[in-house]
Amino acid sequence: MKILAILLLLSILYSLGSAFYFMMKDQGDSTRMVKSLTMRITLSLVLFILMMLWVYVEYIHGNGN
């Protein structure tokens, strides 16, 4: 499960980087930046929901305080 979280995090960073690249290269001529940012938001929500699910099923634990 840790590998899945790391892969999602790396995918989020790649999507953010590609959005920055498209912003610089396209100069507002296409929608590739918007699609890339939409993918980043979707991946972030998936990661957040997975983390909440893992806490709920007690796969990962809080610090106990």
Secondary structure, 3 states (H helix, E strand, C coil): CHHHHHHHHHHHHHHHHHHHHHHHHHCCCCCHHHHHHHHHHHHHHHHHHHHHHHHHCCCCCCCCC
